Structures are given as C-alpha cells and as structure tokens.
Amino acid sequence: MKAFRFTLAQVLRFREWTEAEAKKKLAAEQSVRLALETEIQALEGGMQELWKVEAGVPVDCNSRMQRLEYSRHLGYVIEDKRAESEAQKLKVEQASTVLMRAAQERKSLEKLRERQKQRHYKDQGRRTAAQLDEVSANFVQRAAESSDENP
C-alpha cells in the first residue's frame, strides 16, 4: 500500500510559519499600544496630582503660574500620546487582519490536505476491494475447473 503524501506540505509549513510570524507581530503591536495607554494613564494621574490643593496651604502666584505652564505642557504630551495610541490602534488592527488572513490560508490548506487524504484512503480501499474480488474470482474459477476435471 502506498502511504499518503500531501504534495503541498511545504506550502502548508510556510503558511503555518506565516501565521506564527503574524501572531508575533500582533503581540508586539499590542504591547506597544498597552505601553502607550499605561503612559497616558500615568500622565493623567500626574496632572490630577498637580492640581490637588492641600488644605490650609497658601499658593503664591509664581507657583500657580508654574503649575499652569506644566499643566499645559502635560496636556500637549498627553495629546501627542493619545494620537500615537490611535495610530498604534490602526497598526494593531492591520496586524490582526494579517493574522486572520494567514489563519484562513492555513486552514484552507489543511482542509485540502484532509480531503486529499480521505480521497486517497477511499481509492486505496477500492483498489484493495478490487484485488480481493479478483483473487476470489480466480479461486472460484480454479475450483470450478478442478471440479470439471474431477467428476
């Protein structure tokens, strides 16, 4: 009996490798986005901490102006980080789309392999059945010939 051999095995391995690389890329993009979100939260926390006024502590004009300027600076930094985060969100979506396509291509090749394997085993079963039929027909024919010779 001939063993099943999938002729597109190398293509399937390449598709599996492509999917693994797409997973790595998606994980990297997600970690960058998570780092940006964490940084934004830390900056917003710093902004809130900046404007906490302690009870009973007088605030002079210079201190208030410095807080305002630093607050404006933090606002710009936060805006920039949010823009970066949105751009990173698009990169994550693109990486996710690439991963989805790679998984679909791999799955389609796996389905093709399974169909070819089933067809191979079905054909092999048919050939085996035909050989058994031929052997049994030969046996019956020989038995009939031997019975004709020996009355």
Backbone torsions as a table, in degrees:
resi	resn	phi	psi	omega
1	MET	NA	138.5	-179.9
2	LYS	-85.7	130.7	179.6
3	ALA	-74.0	151.6	178.4
4	PHE	-70.1	134.6	177.3
5	ARG	-133.2	118.9	179.0
6	PHE	-85.2	117.0	-173.7
7	THR	-72.1	-20.2	-179.5
8	LEU	-101.8	27.0	-176.9
9	ALA	-61.2	-39.1	-179.8
10	GLN	-67.2	-36.9	177.7
11	VAL	-65.3	-41.9	178.0
12	LEU	-62.0	-43.0	177.8
13	ARG	-61.8	-40.2	177.6
14	PHE	-63.1	-42.4	178.4
15	ARG	-62.8	-39.9	177.6
16	GLU	-63.9	-41.8	178.4
17	TRP	-64.2	-43.0	178.9
18	THR	-60.0	-42.4	179.1
19	GLU	-64.6	-42.0	178.9
20	ALA	-62.5	-41.9	177.8
21	GLU	-64.9	-38.3	178.2
22	ALA	-65.4	-36.5	176.7
23	LYS	-63.7	-43.0	179.3
24	LYS	-62.7	-43.6	-179.5
25	LYS	-63.1	-43.4	178.8
26	LEU	-62.4	-43.3	179.4
27	ALA	-62.3	-40.5	179.3
28	ALA	-64.7	-44.8	-179.7
29	GLU	-64.8	-39.2	179.0
30	GLN	-66.5	-38.2	179.8
31	SER	-67.7	-35.8	176.8
32	VAL	-64.3	-43.1	-179.8
33	ARG	-64.9	-41.8	178.8
34	LEU	-62.1	-40.0	177.8
35	ALA	-63.7	-40.9	178.2
36	LEU	-64.0	-43.9	179.5
37	GLU	-62.7	-40.0	177.5
38	THR	-64.0	-41.3	179.2
39	GLU	-65.1	-39.9	178.5
40	ILE	-63.3	-43.9	179.1
41	GLN	-62.4	-40.2	178.7
42	ALA	-64.6	-41.8	178.8
43	LEU	-65.4	-41.2	177.8
44	GLU	-65.5	-37.0	174.9
45	GLY	-63.7	-39.0	177.2
46	GLY	-64.6	-36.4	178.2
47	MET	-64.6	-44.9	179.3
48	GLN	-64.5	-40.3	179.8
49	GLU	-64.5	-34.2	-179.4
50	LEU	-61.3	-37.1	-174.2
51	TRP	-97.8	6.6	173.9
52	LYS	-70.3	126.8	-179.5
53	VAL	-106.1	124.1	178.5
54	GLU	-78.8	136.2	-177.7
55	ALA	-64.2	133.1	175.3
56	GLY	83.3	-0.2	-179.5
57	VAL	-100.4	121.5	-180.0
58	PRO	-72.3	146.1	179.4
59	VAL	-115.7	122.5	179.7
60	ASP	-87.3	169.7	-174.5
61	CYS	-65.5	-44.1	-179.7
62	ASN	-62.7	-42.1	179.1
63	SER	-62.7	-41.8	179.7
64	ARG	-65.3	-40.9	179.4
65	MET	-65.5	-40.9	177.7
66	GLN	-63.1	-40.4	177.9
67	ARG	-64.1	-41.1	179.1
68	LEU	-63.0	-45.3	179.9
69	GLU	-65.4	-42.9	178.8
70	TYR	-65.6	-36.9	178.5
71	SER	-64.0	-42.7	177.5
72	ARG	-62.6	-44.5	178.0
73	HIS	-59.0	-46.9	178.2
74	LEU	-60.8	-38.2	177.7
75	GLY	-60.1	-43.6	177.8
76	TYR	-65.0	-42.1	179.3
77	VAL	-62.8	-43.2	179.4
78	ILE	-63.2	-42.5	177.5
79	GLU	-59.8	-44.6	178.7
80	ASP	-62.1	-42.7	179.9
81	LYS	-65.8	-37.0	177.8
82	ARG	-66.2	-39.9	177.1
83	ALA	-63.5	-42.5	176.6
84	GLU	-60.7	-41.2	-179.5
85	SER	-64.0	-40.1	177.9
86	GLU	-66.2	-40.6	176.8
87	ALA	-64.0	-38.7	179.0
88	GLN	-68.6	-33.0	177.0
89	LYS	-61.3	-40.5	177.3
90	LEU	-64.3	-39.9	177.8
91	LYS	-63.9	-39.3	178.1
92	VAL	-63.6	-43.0	179.1
93	GLU	-63.7	-40.3	178.4
94	GLN	-65.0	-43.9	179.0
95	ALA	-63.8	-36.6	177.6
96	SER	-65.3	-40.3	177.8
97	THR	-64.6	-42.5	178.4
98	VAL	-61.9	-43.0	178.8
99	LEU	-62.7	-42.4	-179.3
100	MET	-62.6	-43.6	178.5
101	ARG	-63.1	-42.5	-179.6
102	ALA	-63.9	-39.9	178.6
103	ALA	-66.0	-39.5	178.6
104	GLN	-64.5	-42.0	179.3
105	GLU	-64.2	-41.8	178.6
106	ARG	-64.5	-44.8	-179.4
107	LYS	-62.8	-39.1	-179.8
108	SER	-65.1	-38.5	177.1
109	LEU	-68.6	-36.8	177.1
110	GLU	-64.9	-39.8	177.2
111	LYS	-63.9	-42.3	177.8
112	LEU	-60.2	-44.0	178.9
113	ARG	-60.2	-44.5	-179.7
114	GLU	-64.0	-42.2	178.0
115	ARG	-62.9	-43.0	179.0
116	GLN	-65.3	-37.6	178.7
117	LYS	-64.9	-44.3	178.1
118	GLN	-62.3	-43.8	178.7
119	ARG	-61.8	-41.1	179.6
120	HIS	-61.5	-47.9	-178.7
121	TYR	-68.2	-34.1	177.1
122	LYS	-66.0	-45.4	177.6
123	ASP	-62.4	-41.0	179.2
124	GLN	-63.4	-40.5	176.8
125	GLY	-63.6	-41.1	177.6
126	ARG	-63.1	-43.7	179.3
127	ARG	-63.8	-41.5	178.5
128	THR	-63.4	-43.1	178.8
129	ALA	-63.3	-40.0	178.6
130	ALA	-64.8	-40.6	178.2
131	GLN	-65.0	-41.2	177.8
132	LEU	-64.6	-40.4	177.0
133	ASP	-61.4	-42.4	-179.9
134	GLU	-65.2	-43.6	179.1
135	VAL	-62.5	-44.8	-179.3
136	SER	-68.0	-35.9	177.0
137	ALA	-64.5	-41.9	177.0
138	ASN	-62.7	-40.7	-179.9
139	PHE	-63.9	-45.7	179.5
140	VAL	-63.6	-42.2	-179.9
141	GLN	-63.4	-44.1	178.7
142	ARG	-64.1	-39.8	179.3
143	ALA	-64.9	-40.0	179.5
144	ALA	-67.1	-40.3	179.2
145	GLU	-66.7	-39.8	179.2
146	SER	-69.8	-31.7	178.1
147	SER	-74.1	-31.0	176.7
148	ASP	-68.7	-36.6	-179.7
149	GLU	-74.0	-32.9	-179.6
150	ASN	-110.1	89.9	-179.1
151	PRO	-81.8	NA	NA
